[in-house]
Amino acid sequence: MKIVIANASHSSYASIICNTIEQAAQKRGTGIAKRNPNYVISKIEQSNAVIALDGDKFAGFCYIESWEHGKFVANSGLIVHPDYRGIGLAKKIKKHIFDLSRTKFPEAKIFSITTGLPVIKMNSDLGYKPVTFSELTEDESFWKGCQTCINYDVLKRTERKMCLCTGMLYDPESAVSKKTKVKEKVFQRLKRIKEGMYLKKEKKKVENNKKDNQRNSKQTYRSIFS
């Protein structure tokens, strides 16, 4: 098994990378934005990605995205092939892409949005801290990428203030970026709060629709028998 900085010779893996990401999203039922093979190839050819290979067999992948002229950087598309899960490969890939990001964009703030506890733990070990979405990039191109996520309606209705994802940030100039682990119970509590707020809004929406239907029914009844 080897993890290397991707180059043009790895472009042939783009389709299996995108398919593996999409299959993982369907299995988990969580919000993972779809990736386009041509976009993945562009990252590979720019050497803004790392790939894990077992001989010639694809094992894992992650790439770098930069926003606001390099002010912010995101490590995106982290995926491990089902045949290689459960052996700590994702953590190794995460460390490689983080180191590559720090080398290519030493002054950039590195951020992540995720619903997965394992990714949050990995981010925490690298020095990320949970933040509000307002502390992340304002680049519209980044947020446009969320449109293919199944939770995009939540992000849109909250005017991009929150979603079911958790935002995390590594700031190289901040003392807060010292490695401090996020306790699992803290994340679970945060997740419950977000889901509770979302479900509360959905319940209120259903109740309002019910009231509107009842009101319309009464008006229809009156119009018929008046």
VENCORZI-V898193 format. One record per helix or strand of 2 or more residues. SS is the DSSP state (@ for helix, = for strand). FROM is the first residue (numbers start at 1). TO is the last residue. If there is no record, write none. Layout:
ss->(SS | SS)
from->(FROM | FROM)
to->(TO | TO)
//
This chain:
ss->(= | @ | @ | = | = | = | @ | @ | = | @ | = | @ | @ | @ | = | @ | @)
from->(2 | 8 | 37 | 49 | 57 | 72 | 82 | 89 | 109 | 117 | 129 | 133 | 140 | 152 | 166 | 175 | 184)
to->(5 | 28 | 45 | 54 | 67 | 80 | 84 | 104 | 114 | 126 | 131 | 135 | 148 | 157 | 170 | 177 | 225)
//
